[in-house]
Amino acid sequence: MEGKVKKLMDRGYGFIETLDGESYFFHRTEVKGVAFEELNREDLVEFEPGENEKGKHATNVKRVEEKVEEQTEQLDKDKV
C-alpha cells in the first residue's frame, strides 16, 4: 500500500495518510531502508497495513526513493 507521511513525532512515531484518506500509525522500528530521522512530511512511502485493538498501523515502511528524487527536482525548479 502507498501513502504520504503526514506527521512525525520526536518520540519516534508518525502517521501515514493513504490516497483514500485512511490514517495509519507507525513506529520508528518499522521504518526500513532509511533512518526514521531521514523521513520528511509528504514523503511517499510503501507499507504493509495492519490493524489491532488500538487501530490501524503500518509495518515495513519504506520511502519510495524515485518519488523523493522527483520532489527534490521540483523543489529545485521552484527556487529558480
Backbone as JSON Lines, residues from 0, in Angstrom:
{"i":0,"aa":"M","n":[0.85,-1.16,0.0],"ca":[0.0,0.0,0.0],"c":[0.9,1.23,0.0]}
{"i":1,"aa":"E","n":[0.43,2.34,-0.57],"ca":[1.2,3.58,-0.59],"c":[0.48,4.68,0.14]}
{"i":2,"aa":"G","n":[1.26,5.62,0.64],"ca":[0.7,6.79,1.3],"c":[1.78,7.84,1.48]}
{"i":3,"aa":"K","n":[1.41,8.95,2.1],"ca":[2.36,10.02,2.39],"c":[2.5,10.19,3.89]}
{"i":4,"aa":"V","n":[3.73,10.49,4.3],"ca":[3.98,10.78,5.71],"c":[3.26,12.09,6.03]}
{"i":5,"aa":"K","n":[2.35,12.05,6.98],"ca":[1.59,13.25,7.33],"c":[2.1,13.91,8.6]}
{"i":6,"aa":"K","n":[2.61,13.12,9.52],"ca":[3.05,13.69,10.79],"c":[4.18,12.84,11.35]}
{"i":7,"aa":"L","n":[5.22,13.51,11.86],"ca":[6.34,12.83,12.51],"c":[6.49,13.41,13.9]}
{"i":8,"aa":"M","n":[6.61,12.55,14.88],"ca":[6.73,12.98,16.26],"c":[8.15,12.7,16.77]}
{"i":9,"aa":"D","n":[8.66,13.59,17.61],"ca":[10.0,13.44,18.17],"c":[10.16,12.15,18.97]}
{"i":10,"aa":"R","n":[9.09,11.62,19.44],"ca":[9.14,10.4,20.27],"c":[9.38,9.13,19.46]}
{"i":11,"aa":"G","n":[9.49,9.27,18.13],"ca":[9.81,8.11,17.31],"c":[8.63,7.42,16.67]}
{"i":12,"aa":"Y","n":[7.58,8.15,16.42],"ca":[6.47,7.57,15.69],"c":[5.87,8.62,14.76]}
{"i":13,"aa":"G","n":[5.0,8.16,13.89],"ca":[4.39,9.08,12.94],"c":[3.1,8.5,12.39]}
{"i":14,"aa":"F","n":[2.56,9.22,11.42],"ca":[1.3,8.81,10.79],"c":[1.42,8.94,9.28]}
{"i":15,"aa":"I","n":[0.85,7.97,8.6],"ca":[0.82,7.93,7.14],"c":[-0.63,8.1,6.72]}
{"i":16,"aa":"E","n":[-0.86,8.88,5.68],"ca":[-2.21,9.01,5.13],"c":[-2.21,8.43,3.72]}
{"i":17,"aa":"T","n":[-3.17,7.56,3.44],"ca":[-3.29,6.95,2.12],"c":[-4.06,7.88,1.19]}
{"i":18,"aa":"L","n":[-4.08,7.55,-0.09],"ca":[-4.79,8.37,-1.06],"c":[-6.29,8.43,-0.78]}
{"i":19,"aa":"D","n":[-6.83,7.39,-0.16],"ca":[-8.26,7.4,0.16],"c":[-8.56,8.01,1.53]}
{"i":20,"aa":"G","n":[-7.54,8.62,2.16],"ca":[-7.76,9.35,3.4],"c":[-7.63,8.56,4.69]}
{"i":21,"aa":"E","n":[-7.26,7.29,4.58],"ca":[-7.08,6.47,5.78],"c":[-5.77,6.85,6.47]}
{"i":22,"aa":"S","n":[-5.75,6.81,7.78],"ca":[-4.57,7.17,8.55],"c":[-4.02,5.93,9.26]}
{"i":23,"aa":"Y","n":[-2.7,5.76,9.17],"ca":[-2.02,4.62,9.79],"c":[-0.9,5.11,10.68]}
{"i":24,"aa":"F","n":[-0.86,4.6,11.9],"ca":[0.22,4.87,12.85],"c":[1.43,4.02,12.46]}
{"i":25,"aa":"F","n":[2.66,4.55,12.65],"ca":[3.84,3.7,12.51],"c":[4.89,4.1,13.55]}
{"i":26,"aa":"H","n":[5.67,3.12,13.97],"ca":[6.74,3.32,14.95],"c":[8.07,3.29,14.21]}
{"i":27,"aa":"R","n":[9.04,3.99,14.74],"ca":[10.38,4.09,14.11],"c":[10.99,2.73,13.81]}
{"i":28,"aa":"T","n":[10.69,1.71,14.59],"ca":[11.26,0.38,14.37],"c":[10.71,-0.28,13.1]}
{"i":29,"aa":"E","n":[9.64,0.26,12.54],"ca":[9.05,-0.3,11.32],"c":[9.57,0.36,10.04]}
{"i":30,"aa":"V","n":[10.43,1.38,10.17],"ca":[10.99,2.07,9.0],"c":[12.18,1.27,8.49]}
{"i":31,"aa":"K","n":[12.17,0.96,7.2],"ca":[13.23,0.16,6.57],"c":[13.92,0.98,5.48]}
{"i":32,"aa":"G","n":[15.22,0.78,5.33],"ca":[15.96,1.41,4.24],"c":[16.54,2.78,4.55]}
{"i":33,"aa":"V","n":[15.91,3.54,5.41],"ca":[16.42,4.84,5.85],"c":[16.14,4.96,7.35]}
{"i":34,"aa":"A","n":[16.85,5.87,7.98],"ca":[16.59,6.12,9.4],"c":[15.3,6.91,9.56]}
{"i":35,"aa":"F","n":[14.62,6.72,10.67],"ca":[13.4,7.47,10.96],"c":[13.64,8.97,10.8]}
{"i":36,"aa":"E","n":[14.8,9.44,11.25],"ca":[15.13,10.86,11.21],"c":[15.28,11.4,9.78]}
{"i":37,"aa":"E","n":[15.45,10.51,8.82],"ca":[15.59,10.92,7.41],"c":[14.24,11.11,6.72]}
{"i":38,"aa":"L","n":[13.17,10.65,7.34],"ca":[11.85,10.85,6.76],"c":[11.41,12.3,6.91]}
{"i":39,"aa":"N","n":[10.63,12.76,5.96],"ca":[10.08,14.11,6.0],"c":[8.58,14.05,5.75]}
{"i":40,"aa":"R","n":[7.89,15.07,6.22],"ca":[6.47,15.17,5.9],"c":[6.31,15.19,4.39]}
{"i":41,"aa":"E","n":[5.28,14.55,3.91],"ca":[4.93,14.45,2.49],"c":[5.77,13.44,1.71]}
{"i":42,"aa":"D","n":[6.73,12.76,2.35],"ca":[7.46,11.7,1.65],"c":[6.48,10.59,1.28]}
{"i":43,"aa":"L","n":[6.62,10.07,0.08],"ca":[5.82,8.95,-0.37],"c":[6.44,7.67,0.18]}
{"i":44,"aa":"V","n":[5.63,6.82,0.78],"ca":[6.11,5.57,1.36],"c":[5.23,4.4,0.93]}
{"i":45,"aa":"E","n":[5.82,3.24,0.96],"ca":[5.1,1.98,0.8],"c":[5.1,1.3,2.15]}
{"i":46,"aa":"F","n":[4.03,0.59,2.47],"ca":[3.95,-0.09,3.76],"c":[2.96,-1.23,3.7]}
{"i":47,"aa":"E","n":[3.02,-2.06,4.73],"ca":[2.06,-3.15,4.89],"c":[1.05,-2.72,5.95]}
{"i":48,"aa":"P","n":[-0.23,-2.66,5.57],"ca":[-1.24,-2.23,6.54],"c":[-1.6,-3.34,7.52]}
{"i":49,"aa":"G","n":[-1.94,-2.93,8.72],"ca":[-2.38,-3.87,9.74],"c":[-3.37,-3.19,10.67]}
{"i":50,"aa":"E","n":[-3.97,-3.96,11.52],"ca":[-4.91,-3.4,12.48],"c":[-4.9,-4.25,13.74]}
{"i":51,"aa":"N","n":[-4.98,-3.58,14.87],"ca":[-5.08,-4.29,16.15],"c":[-6.09,-3.56,17.02]}
{"i":52,"aa":"E","n":[-6.12,-3.89,18.3],"ca":[-7.11,-3.28,19.21],"c":[-6.94,-1.76,19.34]}
{"i":53,"aa":"K","n":[-5.75,-1.24,19.02],"ca":[-5.51,0.2,19.11],"c":[-5.82,0.95,17.81]}
{"i":54,"aa":"G","n":[-6.03,0.2,16.73],"ca":[-6.35,0.84,15.46],"c":[-5.44,0.41,14.33]}
{"i":55,"aa":"K","n":[-5.46,1.2,13.26],"ca":[-4.68,0.88,12.06],"c":[-3.22,1.25,12.27]}
{"i":56,"aa":"H","n":[-2.32,0.37,11.8],"ca":[-0.9,0.64,11.92],"c":[-0.18,0.14,10.68]}
{"i":57,"aa":"A","n":[0.99,0.72,10.42],"ca":[1.79,0.36,9.26],"c":[3.04,-0.38,9.71]}
{"i":58,"aa":"T","n":[3.39,-1.41,8.97],"ca":[4.64,-2.13,9.21],"c":[5.45,-2.12,7.92]}
{"i":59,"aa":"N","n":[6.74,-2.39,8.04],"ca":[7.62,-2.47,6.88],"c":[7.53,-1.2,6.02]}
{"i":60,"aa":"V","n":[7.68,-0.05,6.65],"ca":[7.54,1.25,5.98],"c":[8.82,1.56,5.22]}
{"i":61,"aa":"K","n":[8.68,1.82,3.91],"ca":[9.82,2.12,3.05],"c":[9.55,3.38,2.24]}
{"i":62,"aa":"R","n":[10.52,4.3,2.27],"ca":[10.38,5.51,1.45],"c":[10.55,5.12,-0.01]}
{"i":63,"aa":"V","n":[9.71,5.68,-0.86],"ca":[9.79,5.42,-2.3],"c":[10.79,6.41,-2.87]}
{"i":64,"aa":"E","n":[12.01,5.95,-3.14],"ca":[13.13,6.82,-3.5],"c":[12.91,7.62,-4.77]}
{"i":65,"aa":"E","n":[12.37,7.01,-5.82],"ca":[12.22,7.76,-7.07],"c":[11.27,8.94,-6.9]}
{"i":66,"aa":"K","n":[10.29,8.8,-6.05],"ca":[9.37,9.91,-5.79],"c":[10.08,11.02,-5.02]}
{"i":67,"aa":"V","n":[10.98,10.65,-4.13],"ca":[11.74,11.64,-3.37],"c":[12.62,12.44,-4.32]}
{"i":68,"aa":"E","n":[13.25,11.76,-5.29],"ca":[14.08,12.44,-6.26],"c":[13.26,13.42,-7.1]}
{"i":69,"aa":"E","n":[12.06,13.02,-7.51],"ca":[11.18,13.91,-8.28],"c":[10.79,15.12,-7.45]}
{"i":70,"aa":"Q","n":[10.48,14.92,-6.17],"ca":[10.12,16.03,-5.3],"c":[11.28,17.0,-5.16]}
{"i":71,"aa":"T","n":[12.5,16.47,-5.01],"ca":[13.68,17.31,-4.87],"c":[13.91,18.12,-6.14]}
{"i":72,"aa":"E","n":[13.77,17.49,-7.3],"ca":[13.94,18.2,-8.56],"c":[12.91,19.32,-8.69]}
{"i":73,"aa":"Q","n":[11.68,19.05,-8.3],"ca":[10.63,20.07,-8.38],"c":[10.93,21.23,-7.43]}
{"i":74,"aa":"L","n":[11.41,20.94,-6.24],"ca":[11.77,21.99,-5.3],"c":[12.89,22.84,-5.86]}
{"i":75,"aa":"D","n":[13.87,22.2,-6.49],"ca":[14.97,22.94,-7.1],"c":[14.46,23.87,-8.21]}
{"i":76,"aa":"K","n":[13.53,23.39,-9.03],"ca":[12.96,24.21,-10.1],"c":[12.18,25.39,-9.52]}
{"i":77,"aa":"D","n":[11.47,25.16,-8.44],"ca":[10.66,26.21,-7.82],"c":[11.52,27.33,-7.25]}
{"i":78,"aa":"K","n":[12.76,27.01,-6.86],"ca":[13.66,28.02,-6.3],"c":[14.17,29.0,-7.34]}
{"i":79,"aa":"V","n":[14.19,28.56,-8.6],"ca":[14.73,29.4,-9.7],"c":[13.78,30.48,-10.07]}
